Amino acid sequence: LGIELYEVEKVGERLQKEESVLEKNLHPGEPVLPPAASLELPTSPQPPVPSP
């Protein structure tokens, strides 16, 4: 179990580093939504905002 947990931690750290690099390259200073989150968003159009 110790070895497996160690491997999982190494993979997790590598993924975090890759994600941070991708975020800096794609949208510097802006949060990037993962593909799964963007797919879960409702596709229905938002109601128009009444202008003052």
C-alpha positions as YAML, in Angstrom:
chain: A
units: angstrom
residues:
- id: 1
  name: LEU
  ca: [0.00, 0.00, 0.00]
- id: 2
  name: GLY
  ca: [2.83, 2.39, 0.80]
- id: 3
  name: ILE
  ca: [4.31, 2.02, -2.69]
- id: 4
  name: GLU
  ca: [0.93, 2.46, -4.38]
- id: 5
  name: LEU
  ca: [0.16, 5.61, -2.39]
- id: 6
  name: TYR
  ca: [3.59, 6.97, -3.23]
- id: 7
  name: GLU
  ca: [3.01, 6.37, -6.95]
- id: 8
  name: VAL
  ca: [-0.42, 8.04, -6.78]
- id: 9
  name: GLU
  ca: [1.09, 11.07, -5.06]
- id: 10
  name: LYS
  ca: [3.80, 11.32, -7.73]
- id: 11
  name: VAL
  ca: [1.20, 11.17, -10.51]
- id: 12
  name: GLY
  ca: [-0.97, 13.74, -8.74]
- id: 13
  name: GLU
  ca: [1.94, 16.16, -8.40]
- id: 14
  name: ARG
  ca: [2.85, 15.70, -12.06]
- id: 15
  name: LEU
  ca: [-0.74, 16.37, -13.14]
- id: 16
  name: GLN
  ca: [-0.90, 19.52, -11.01]
- id: 17
  name: LYS
  ca: [2.32, 20.80, -12.59]
- id: 18
  name: GLU
  ca: [1.02, 20.08, -16.09]
- id: 19
  name: GLU
  ca: [-2.31, 21.77, -15.33]
- id: 20
  name: SER
  ca: [-0.58, 24.89, -13.99]
- id: 21
  name: VAL
  ca: [1.55, 25.08, -17.15]
- id: 22
  name: LEU
  ca: [-1.50, 24.65, -19.37]
- id: 23
  name: GLU
  ca: [-3.39, 27.34, -17.48]
- id: 24
  name: LYS
  ca: [-0.51, 29.80, -17.88]
- id: 25
  name: ASN
  ca: [-0.20, 29.05, -21.60]
- id: 26
  name: LEU
  ca: [-3.93, 29.15, -22.42]
- id: 27
  name: HIS
  ca: [-5.39, 31.80, -20.12]
- id: 28
  name: PRO
  ca: [-2.81, 33.70, -18.07]
- id: 29
  name: GLY
  ca: [-4.42, 35.00, -14.92]
- id: 30
  name: GLU
  ca: [-7.79, 33.41, -15.69]
- id: 31
  name: PRO
  ca: [-9.26, 30.19, -14.23]
- id: 32
  name: VAL
  ca: [-9.55, 27.36, -16.75]
- id: 33
  name: LEU
  ca: [-12.55, 25.04, -16.62]
- id: 34
  name: PRO
  ca: [-11.77, 21.36, -17.09]
- id: 35
  name: PRO
  ca: [-13.54, 19.69, -20.05]
- id: 36
  name: ALA
  ca: [-15.82, 17.73, -17.70]
- id: 37
  name: ALA
  ca: [-17.09, 20.88, -15.99]
- id: 38
  name: SER
  ca: [-17.76, 22.61, -19.30]
- id: 39
  name: LEU
  ca: [-19.77, 19.58, -20.47]
- id: 40
  name: GLU
  ca: [-21.85, 19.59, -17.28]
- id: 41
  name: LEU
  ca: [-22.91, 23.22, -17.81]
- id: 42
  name: PRO
  ca: [-26.50, 23.62, -19.05]
- id: 43
  name: THR
  ca: [-26.72, 24.18, -22.78]
- id: 44
  name: SER
  ca: [-30.00, 26.12, -22.59]
- id: 45
  name: PRO
  ca: [-29.64, 29.81, -23.49]
- id: 46
  name: GLN
  ca: [-29.76, 32.23, -20.59]
- id: 47
  name: PRO
  ca: [-32.78, 34.56, -20.35]
- id: 48
  name: PRO
  ca: [-32.10, 38.07, -21.66]
- id: 49
  name: VAL
  ca: [-31.20, 40.62, -19.01]
- id: 50
  name: PRO
  ca: [-33.68, 43.54, -18.98]
- id: 51
  name: SER
  ca: [-31.89, 46.77, -19.74]
- id: 52
  name: PRO
  ca: [-32.40, 49.58, -17.23]
...
